């Protein structure tokens, strides 16, 4: 394997070498079409008691991006990390604890060179309210608000929360850029590498150690 000891506590769903082989097969067509690799995203469910392992994840992800760039000759524009739905791993409602957790994570990803991190979707008005502070405070983080309901139609309360949050971010961030780090979403599946709606599956049993990888291409429709 390319990185036999990926990082403590994690195992890969597929090997990085397998990803590189896929990249090799598309290299010529991609170059002819002027394609760039827009993002390489890792989907992972962190453990609050061992957030330090995210530093190893970030460092290895950066090394993998460099490897993919070398073997394909394509520019890799960004490396990203997406986390599970907010309520499944963060103490929603405890702003002090949340602030400390996100400060630690922000420092970890800064050191690892990861500039885009999706905190996962909120699913309640309380989750949306929490994002008002932290998406302004931490420009590295993005998130979404899932607005679907059992009826199949958007939930009107969540829809209003999403609109208010988007306006708040536009007003409270330079150039209204905070609004680009948030969206409402529905019917988005885990491991979809579309930011800011991207998120990882919730950890279940031993599955919490799995890291899933997605490679997103720019101008992907121009070749096949």
MARMIMI-426031 format. One record per residue (C-alpha): residue number from 1; residue in three letters; y negated, z negated, x. Coordinates in Angstrom, 2 decimals. Layout:
<recs>
<rec num="NUM" residu="ALA" v="Y" w="Z" u="X"/>
...
</recs>
This chain:
<recs>
<rec num="1" residu="UNK" v="0.00" w="0.00" u="0.00"/>
<rec num="2" residu="UNK" v="-3.55" w="0.57" u="1.10"/>
<rec num="3" residu="UNK" v="-4.46" w="-3.11" u="0.71"/>
<rec num="4" residu="UNK" v="-1.16" w="-5.05" u="0.68"/>
<rec num="5" residu="UNK" v="-2.92" w="-8.40" u="0.40"/>
<rec num="6" residu="UNK" v="-5.50" w="-7.47" u="-2.22"/>
<rec num="7" residu="UNK" v="-6.87" w="-10.96" u="-2.74"/>
<rec num="8" residu="UNK" v="-5.48" w="-14.39" u="-3.42"/>
<rec num="9" residu="UNK" v="-4.46" w="-14.83" u="-7.05"/>
<rec num="10" residu="UNK" v="-4.70" w="-11.14" u="-8.00"/>
<rec num="11" residu="UNK" v="-2.22" w="-8.30" u="-8.23"/>
<rec num="12" residu="UNK" v="-2.88" w="-4.66" u="-9.02"/>
<rec num="13" residu="UNK" v="-1.71" w="-2.87" u="-12.14"/>
<rec num="14" residu="UNK" v="-1.48" w="0.26" u="-9.99"/>
<rec num="15" residu="UNK" v="-1.82" w="0.59" u="-6.24"/>
<rec num="16" residu="UNK" v="-5.02" w="1.85" u="-4.71"/>
<rec num="17" residu="UNK" v="-2.98" w="4.53" u="-2.93"/>
<rec num="18" residu="UNK" v="-1.92" w="5.95" u="-6.30"/>
<rec num="19" residu="UNK" v="-5.56" w="6.22" u="-7.30"/>
<rec num="20" residu="UNK" v="-6.35" w="7.96" u="-4.04"/>
<rec num="21" residu="UNK" v="-3.57" w="10.51" u="-4.62"/>
<rec num="22" residu="UNK" v="-5.03" w="11.34" u="-8.03"/>
<rec num="23" residu="UNK" v="-8.41" w="11.76" u="-6.37"/>
<rec num="24" residu="UNK" v="-6.91" w="14.15" u="-3.78"/>
<rec num="25" residu="UNK" v="-5.64" w="16.49" u="-6.51"/>
<rec num="26" residu="UNK" v="-9.10" w="16.87" u="-8.04"/>
<rec num="27" residu="UNK" v="-11.05" w="17.13" u="-4.80"/>
<rec num="28" residu="UNK" v="-11.55" w="20.91" u="-4.60"/>
<rec num="29" residu="UNK" v="-12.44" w="21.43" u="-8.27"/>
<rec num="30" residu="UNK" v="-14.77" w="18.44" u="-8.17"/>
<rec num="31" residu="UNK" v="-16.61" w="19.70" u="-5.11"/>
<rec num="32" residu="UNK" v="-17.00" w="23.15" u="-6.63"/>
<rec num="33" residu="UNK" v="-18.53" w="21.61" u="-9.77"/>
<rec num="34" residu="UNK" v="-20.85" w="19.30" u="-7.85"/>
<rec num="35" residu="UNK" v="-19.15" w="16.21" u="-9.27"/>
<rec num="36" residu="UNK" v="-19.87" w="12.70" u="-8.03"/>
<rec num="37" residu="UNK" v="-17.92" w="9.54" u="-8.72"/>
<rec num="38" residu="UNK" v="-20.36" w="7.67" u="-10.92"/>
<rec num="39" residu="UNK" v="-18.52" w="4.37" u="-10.79"/>
<rec num="40" residu="UNK" v="-15.37" w="2.56" u="-9.76"/>
<rec num="41" residu="UNK" v="-14.87" w="-0.36" u="-12.12"/>
<rec num="42" residu="UNK" v="-12.54" w="-3.33" u="-11.77"/>
<rec num="43" residu="UNK" v="-11.55" w="-5.14" u="-14.98"/>
<rec num="44" residu="UNK" v="-10.56" w="-8.75" u="-14.36"/>
<rec num="45" residu="UNK" v="-10.26" w="-12.08" u="-16.19"/>
<rec num="46" residu="UNK" v="-11.69" w="-14.78" u="-13.88"/>
<rec num="47" residu="UNK" v="-10.74" w="-18.45" u="-13.83"/>
<rec num="48" residu="UNK" v="-13.73" w="-20.80" u="-13.94"/>
<rec num="49" residu="UNK" v="-12.03" w="-23.24" u="-11.59"/>
<rec num="50" residu="UNK" v="-11.60" w="-20.56" u="-8.90"/>
<rec num="51" residu="UNK" v="-14.61" w="-18.25" u="-9.12"/>
<rec num="52" residu="UNK" v="-14.55" w="-17.88" u="-5.33"/>
<rec num="53" residu="UNK" v="-11.71" w="-15.36" u="-5.64"/>
<rec num="54" residu="UNK" v="-14.26" w="-12.96" u="-7.14"/>
<rec num="55" residu="UNK" v="-15.78" w="-12.65" u="-3.67"/>
<rec num="56" residu="UNK" v="-12.48" w="-11.28" u="-2.35"/>
<rec num="57" residu="UNK" v="-12.23" w="-8.95" u="-5.34"/>
<rec num="58" residu="UNK" v="-15.75" w="-7.64" u="-4.76"/>
<rec num="59" residu="UNK" v="-15.21" w="-7.10" u="-1.05"/>
<rec num="60" residu="UNK" v="-11.93" w="-5.26" u="-1.57"/>
<rec num="61" residu="UNK" v="-13.43" w="-3.13" u="-4.33"/>
<rec num="62" residu="UNK" v="-16.20" w="-2.06" u="-1.97"/>
<rec num="63" residu="UNK" v="-13.64" w="-1.16" u="0.70"/>
<rec num="64" residu="UNK" v="-11.65" w="0.83" u="-1.84"/>
<rec num="65" residu="UNK" v="-14.78" w="2.76" u="-2.83"/>
<rec num="66" residu="UNK" v="-15.40" w="3.65" u="0.80"/>
<rec num="67" residu="UNK" v="-11.77" w="4.84" u="1.11"/>
<rec num="68" residu="UNK" v="-11.99" w="7.00" u="-2.00"/>
<rec num="69" residu="UNK" v="-15.23" w="8.51" u="-0.71"/>
<rec num="70" residu="UNK" v="-13.58" w="9.41" u="2.59"/>
<rec num="71" residu="UNK" v="-10.39" w="10.94" u="1.19"/>
<rec num="72" residu="UNK" v="-12.16" w="13.00" u="-1.48"/>
<rec num="73" residu="UNK" v="-15.44" w="13.79" u="0.26"/>
<rec num="74" residu="UNK" v="-17.22" w="12.78" u="-2.96"/>
<rec num="75" residu="UNK" v="-20.13" w="10.40" u="-3.24"/>
<rec num="76" residu="UNK" v="-19.26" w="7.06" u="-4.87"/>
<rec num="77" residu="UNK" v="-22.47" w="5.94" u="-6.56"/>
<rec num="78" residu="UNK" v="-21.62" w="2.44" u="-7.82"/>
<rec num="79" residu="UNK" v="-18.92" w="-0.23" u="-7.83"/>
<rec num="80" residu="UNK" v="-18.74" w="-2.45" u="-10.90"/>
<rec num="81" residu="UNK" v="-16.87" w="-5.38" u="-12.40"/>
<rec num="82" residu="UNK" v="-16.20" w="-5.98" u="-16.10"/>
<rec num="83" residu="UNK" v="-15.11" w="-9.35" u="-17.52"/>
<rec num="84" residu="UNK" v="-13.44" w="-10.41" u="-20.81"/>
<rec num="85" residu="UNK" v="-15.21" w="-11.21" u="-24.11"/>
<rec num="86" residu="UNK" v="-17.72" w="-14.01" u="-23.56"/>
<rec num="87" residu="UNK" v="-16.19" w="-16.63" u="-25.82"/>
<rec num="88" residu="UNK" v="-12.76" w="-16.29" u="-24.18"/>
<rec num="89" residu="UNK" v="-13.90" w="-17.67" u="-20.82"/>
<rec num="90" residu="UNK" v="-17.47" w="-19.04" u="-20.94"/>
<rec num="91" residu="UNK" v="-18.67" w="-22.30" u="-22.57"/>
<rec num="92" residu="UNK" v="-20.84" w="-20.70" u="-25.26"/>
<rec num="93" residu="UNK" v="-23.43" w="-23.20" u="-26.50"/>
<rec num="94" residu="UNK" v="-23.72" w="-25.18" u="-23.26"/>
<rec num="95" residu="UNK" v="-26.74" w="-23.53" u="-21.64"/>
<rec num="96" residu="UNK" v="-26.75" w="-25.86" u="-18.63"/>
<rec num="97" residu="UNK" v="-23.12" w="-25.17" u="-17.76"/>
<rec num="98" residu="UNK" v="-23.60" w="-21.44" u="-18.36"/>
<rec num="99" residu="UNK" v="-26.59" w="-21.35" u="-16.07"/>
<rec num="100" residu="UNK" v="-24.66" w="-22.96" u="-13.23"/>
<rec num="101" residu="UNK" v="-21.66" w="-20.66" u="-13.69"/>
<rec num="102" residu="UNK" v="-23.76" w="-17.50" u="-13.78"/>
<rec num="103" residu="UNK" v="-25.86" w="-18.60" u="-10.80"/>
<rec num="104" residu="UNK" v="-22.65" w="-19.02" u="-8.78"/>
<rec num="105" residu="UNK" v="-21.31" w="-15.66" u="-9.93"/>
<rec num="106" residu="UNK" v="-24.59" w="-13.94" u="-9.17"/>
<rec num="107" residu="UNK" v="-24.48" w="-15.23" u="-5.59"/>
<rec num="108" residu="UNK" v="-20.84" w="-14.19" u="-5.23"/>
<rec num="109" residu="UNK" v="-21.45" w="-10.63" u="-6.40"/>
<rec num="110" residu="UNK" v="-24.63" w="-10.37" u="-4.34"/>
<rec num="111" residu="UNK" v="-22.62" w="-11.16" u="-1.22"/>
<rec num="112" residu="UNK" v="-19.91" w="-8.68" u="-2.20"/>
<rec num="113" residu="UNK" v="-22.40" w="-5.86" u="-2.84"/>
<rec num="114" residu="UNK" v="-21.52" w="-5.50" u="-6.54"/>
<rec num="115" residu="UNK" v="-24.70" w="-4.64" u="-8.44"/>
<rec num="116" residu="UNK" v="-23.31" w="-4.04" u="-11.95"/>
<rec num="117" residu="UNK" v="-21.33" w="-6.77" u="-13.73"/>
<rec num="118" residu="UNK" v="-20.52" w="-6.76" u="-17.43"/>
<rec num="119" residu="UNK" v="-20.11" w="-10.28" u="-18.79"/>
<rec num="120" residu="UNK" v="-18.13" w="-8.89" u="-21.72"/>
<rec num="121" residu="UNK" v="-19.05" w="-8.64" u="-25.39"/>
<rec num="122" residu="UNK" v="-20.46" w="-11.38" u="-27.58"/>
<rec num="123" residu="UNK" v="-18.96" w="-11.52" u="-31.05"/>
<rec num="124" residu="UNK" v="-21.13" w="-14.11" u="-32.81"/>
<rec num="125" residu="UNK" v="-24.84" w="-14.86" u="-33.36"/>
<rec num="126" residu="UNK" v="-24.49" w="-17.81" u="-30.95"/>
<rec num="127" residu="UNK" v="-23.23" w="-15.47" u="-28.25"/>
<rec num="128" residu="UNK" v="-26.13" w="-13.10" u="-28.83"/>
<rec num="129" residu="UNK" v="-28.58" w="-15.99" u="-28.61"/>
<rec num="130" residu="UNK" v="-27.10" w="-17.05" u="-25.29"/>
<rec num="131" residu="UNK" v="-27.65" w="-13.57" u="-23.86"/>
<rec num="132" residu="UNK" v="-31.40" w="-13.75" u="-24.53"/>
<rec num="133" residu="UNK" v="-31.91" w="-16.07" u="-21.59"/>
<rec num="134" residu="UNK" v="-29.31" w="-14.85" u="-19.16"/>
<rec num="135" residu="UNK" v="-29.79" w="-11.08" u="-19.38"/>
<rec num="136" residu="UNK" v="-33.46" w="-11.68" u="-18.55"/>
<rec num="137" residu="UNK" v="-32.72" w="-14.18" u="-15.80"/>
<rec num="138" residu="UNK" v="-29.97" w="-12.19" u="-14.04"/>
<rec num="139" residu="UNK" v="-30.64" w="-8.43" u="-13.66"/>
<rec num="140" residu="UNK" v="-27.14" w="-7.90" u="-12.22"/>
<rec num="141" residu="UNK" v="-25.47" w="-8.76" u="-15.53"/>
<rec num="142" residu="UNK" v="-25.04" w="-6.67" u="-18.66"/>
<rec num="143" residu="UNK" v="-23.32" w="-7.38" u="-21.98"/>
<rec num="144" residu="UNK" v="-22.80" w="-6.08" u="-25.49"/>
<rec num="145" residu="UNK" v="-22.56" w="-7.41" u="-29.03"/>
<rec num="146" residu="UNK" v="-19.60" w="-6.29" u="-31.11"/>
<rec num="147" residu="UNK" v="-20.89" w="-5.67" u="-34.63"/>
<rec num="148" residu="UNK" v="-17.74" w="-4.48" u="-36.41"/>
<rec num="149" residu="UNK" v="-16.35" w="-6.33" u="-39.41"/>
<rec num="150" residu="UNK" v="-13.09" w="-6.45" u="-41.34"/>
<rec num="151" residu="UNK" v="-14.58" w="-4.03" u="-43.87"/>
<rec num="152" residu="UNK" v="-14.94" w="-1.37" u="-41.21"/>
<rec num="153" residu="UNK" v="-18.72" w="-1.44" u="-41.60"/>
<rec num="154" residu="UNK" v="-21.24" w="-3.08" u="-39.25"/>
<rec num="155" residu="UNK" v="-21.79" w="-6.76" u="-39.94"/>
<rec num="156" residu="UNK" v="-25.43" w="-7.00" u="-41.16"/>
<rec num="157" residu="UNK" v="-26.04" w="-10.39" u="-39.51"/>
<rec num="158" residu="UNK" v="-24.74" w="-9.23" u="-36.14"/>
<rec num="159" residu="UNK" v="-26.61" w="-5.96" u="-36.49"/>
<rec num="160" residu="UNK" v="-29.87" w="-7.87" u="-36.91"/>
<rec num="161" residu="UNK" v="-29.02" w="-10.12" u="-33.95"/>
<rec num="162" residu="UNK" v="-28.42" w="-7.03" u="-31.83"/>
<rec num="163" residu="UNK" v="-31.74" w="-5.48" u="-32.79"/>
<rec num="164" residu="UNK" v="-33.62" w="-8.68" u="-32.06"/>
<rec num="165" residu="UNK" v="-31.92" w="-9.04" u="-28.69"/>
<rec num="166" residu="UNK" v="-32.72" w="-5.46" u="-27.68"/>
<rec num="167" residu="UNK" v="-36.39" w="-5.96" u="-28.57"/>
<rec num="168" residu="UNK" v="-36.45" w="-9.27" u="-26.67"/>
<rec num="169" residu="UNK" v="-35.00" w="-7.68" u="-23.52"/>
<rec num="170" residu="UNK" v="-37.44" w="-4.77" u="-23.71"/>
<rec num="171" residu="UNK" v="-40.36" w="-7.16" u="-23.98"/>
<rec num="172" residu="UNK" v="-39.25" w="-9.69" u="-21.36"/>
<rec num="173" residu="UNK" v="-38.14" w="-7.42" u="-18.49"/>
<rec num="174" residu="UNK" v="-40.14" w="-5.15" u="-16.20"/>
<rec num="175" residu="UNK" v="-40.39" w="-1.63" u="-17.57"/>
<rec num="176" residu="UNK" v="-38.20" w="-2.70" u="-20.52"/>
<rec num="177" residu="UNK" v="-35.20" w="-2.06" u="-18.25"/>
<rec num="178" residu="UNK" v="-33.35" w="-5.08" u="-19.60"/>
<rec num="179" residu="UNK" v="-32.70" w="-3.12" u="-22.79"/>
<rec num="180" residu="UNK" v="-30.52" w="-0.74" u="-20.75"/>
<rec num="181" residu="UNK" v="-28.21" w="-3.63" u="-19.88"/>
<rec num="182" residu="UNK" v="-27.35" w="-4.39" u="-23.50"/>
<rec num="183" residu="UNK" v="-25.96" w="-2.52" u="-26.47"/>
<rec num="184" residu="UNK" v="-24.27" w="-3.12" u="-29.79"/>
<rec num="185" residu="UNK" v="-20.75" w="-1.73" u="-29.96"/>
<rec num="186" residu="UNK" v="-17.79" w="-1.23" u="-32.24"/>
<rec num="187" residu="UNK" v="-14.27" w="0.10" u="-31.68"/>
<rec num="188" residu="UNK" v="-14.63" w="-0.03" u="-27.89"/>
<rec num="189" residu="UNK" v="-11.26" w="-0.75" u="-26.30"/>
<rec num="190" residu="UNK" v="-10.71" w="-2.94" u="-23.21"/>
<rec num="191" residu="UNK" v="-10.93" w="-1.15" u="-19.86"/>
<rec num="192" residu="UNK" v="-13.34" w="1.49" u="-21.14"/>
<rec num="193" residu="UNK" v="-15.64" w="2.04" u="-18.12"/>
<rec num="194" residu="UNK" v="-18.82" w="2.51" u="-20.17"/>
<rec num="195" residu="UNK" v="-21.57" w="0.04" u="-19.36"/>
<rec num="196" residu="UNK" v="-22.90" w="-2.12" u="-20.90"/>
<rec num="197" residu="UNK" v="-20.02" w="-2.12" u="-23.43"/>
<rec num="198" residu="UNK" v="-17.24" w="-2.36" u="-20.80"/>
<rec num="199" residu="UNK" v="-14.98" w="-5.40" u="-20.83"/>
<rec num="200" residu="UNK" v="-11.62" w="-6.60" u="-19.56"/>
<rec num="201" residu="UNK" v="-8.70" w="-7.81" u="-21.69"/>
<rec num="202" residu="UNK" v="-8.44" w="-11.53" u="-22.23"/>
<rec num="203" residu="UNK" v="-6.05" w="-13.31" u="-19.90"/>
<rec num="204" residu="UNK" v="-2.65" w="-14.04" u="-21.46"/>
<rec num="205" residu="UNK" v="-0.12" w="-15.94" u="-19.38"/>
<rec num="206" residu="UNK" v="0.48" w="-14.32" u="-16.00"/>
<rec num="207" residu="UNK" v="-1.60" w="-11.30" u="-17.07"/>
<rec num="208" residu="UNK" v="-4.71" w="-13.15" u="-15.94"/>
<rec num="209" residu="UNK" v="-4.02" w="-12.09" u="-12.35"/>
<rec num="210" residu="UNK" v="-3.97" w="-8.35" u="-13.11"/>
<rec num="211" residu="UNK" v="-6.82" w="-6.17" u="-11.92"/>
<rec num="212" residu="UNK" v="-7.21" w="-2.84" u="-13.70"/>
<rec num="213" residu="UNK" v="-9.15" w="0.00" u="-12.07"/>
<rec num="214" residu="UNK" v="-11.05" w="2.87" u="-13.71"/>
<rec num="215" residu="UNK" v="-12.77" w="5.74" u="-11.91"/>
<rec num="216" residu="UNK" v="-15.64" w="7.32" u="-13.84"/>
<rec num="217" residu="UNK" v="-16.77" w="10.85" u="-12.93"/>
<rec num="218" residu="UNK" v="-20.15" w="12.44" u="-13.31"/>
<rec num="219" residu="UNK" v="-20.09" w="15.90" u="-14.96"/>
<rec num="220" residu="UNK" v="-16.39" w="15.42" u="-15.68"/>
<rec num="221" residu="UNK" v="-16.36" w="18.05" u="-18.43"/>
<rec num="222" residu="UNK" v="-17.17" w="20.79" u="-15.92"/>
<rec num="223" residu="UNK" v="-13.68" w="20.88" u="-14.46"/>
<rec num="224" residu="UNK" v="-10.14" w="20.10" u="-15.52"/>
</recs>
